[in-house]
Amino acid sequence: MMAFAQLSPLRTRGPQIINATGAVVQLRGVNLGSWLLNELWMTEMQPQGEQMSCEMHVRQVLTRRFGARRAEQLLRIYRQHYVMPADFDLIARLGMNCIRLPIYYELLERDARPGVYRADGWRVLDEAVSNCAARELYCILDLHGAPGGQSGDHTTGQTGRNRLFFDKRFQDRTVALWKAIATRYAGNPTVAGYDLLNEPWGAPKPEALLDLYDRIYRAIRAVDQQHIIFLEDRGPGTSMEELPRPRRQGWRFIVYQFHPYLFDKSDVAAHRAFVDERVRTYEAFATARDAPVLVGEFHPQGGNESWQYYLTTFNTRGMSWTVWTYKCSSRSGDWGIVRTRVAPNVQTSSYDQLCVDFARYASAHGQIDAAHTNVITRCNLAPAGATTNDIKRRVTIDPQ
């Protein structure tokens, strides 16, 4: 049995997230992207000129070169160093009260043994939740890559797969996996809730997504009646109006989640206008659906002024958010709070060299973006469980 910190469990009331006392809680946090599902553009594992785009490709290359056991050892070294206890310390010192934890299903279940869940995978998740609990950080468990793949994008862990909505076997496995996760974390107040499918953009029509959501919802509620369930839309080119009013579906404690990215403009004025429009839209949606909204991913372009405007706007309006992302390669622009300086070549480097390189993903070998951390702390973040009226002490972060 894990020891739980005394975080107040979260629920919803109308368009607000609340704690057990009924106080309104605004989640302010960060995604731990590429830790438990490797997105290669963030980790620079993609050698120049090689066609390798996703975590599954990395796993296949390592297994072909070194065998299954040593490949798994390398992946374990990567996981042990990419996010460490000191990283949770930094997140807490920045005044954030939440992390969103993207997970690849292969951490818990392999295609070769469907329905058999891995003890080492559970240990990784348990340790992540315990690290959050020790620092009074809520944790959103995000199925970033589902069995079969919920789209063809590399963010699912396997580029081009997109079989989830077209093969009942993968749907059954996804439902069963969520039931197993909910069984394990039911009653754990550190877990803010369950993000059922990250960016389910491969759903061919609204009914395909909503039917699967309903199956997963009912499987979870059979073992966990209390945790929040986060639901996302079908992405670009679709309408958020496809998402129903939870009460009409017989759903409780639902938070809708959106990922507003503006990639084609980097000027501050464009991003300010974009954020203003998105917030107005989300507020109207939350009122119409009588359900809260989480801005689950976003990236302010245009430098610190954009960062300041995004966070200040969300905080002023009491809108929950988790920025993408905590850590990223120094070659990937201004993404990330921590920048790594390593680019392993999994195609050609020796096993021993990869052991060294993977360990160098530790934040101690990278660099903290002092400008980003100062903007975040200037936005006066509140501790976990605080209401939107609480004031957080300012924190100074040493960039070294």
Secondary structure, DSSP 4 states (H G I P E B T S, - for coil): -PPPP-PPPPEEETTEEE-TTS-B---EEEE-TTTBS--HHHHT-S-TT----SHHHHHHHHHHHH-HHHHHHHHHHHHHHHS-HHHHHHHHHTT--EEEEEEEGGGTB-TTSTT-B-HHHHHHHHHHHHHHHHTT-EEEEEEEE-TT-SSSSGGGTSTT---GGG-HHHHHHHHHHHHHHHHHHTT-TTEEEEE--S--TT-SSHHHHHHHHHHHHHHHHTT-SSSEEEEE---TTS-GGGSPPHHHHT--SEEEEE-----S---HHHHHHHHHHHHHHHHHHHHHHTS-EEE------SSHHHHHHHHHHHHHTT-EEEES-SEEETTSTT--SEEE-----TTTS-HHHHHHHHHTTSGGGSEE-HHHHHHHHHT-PPPTT--TT--PPP------
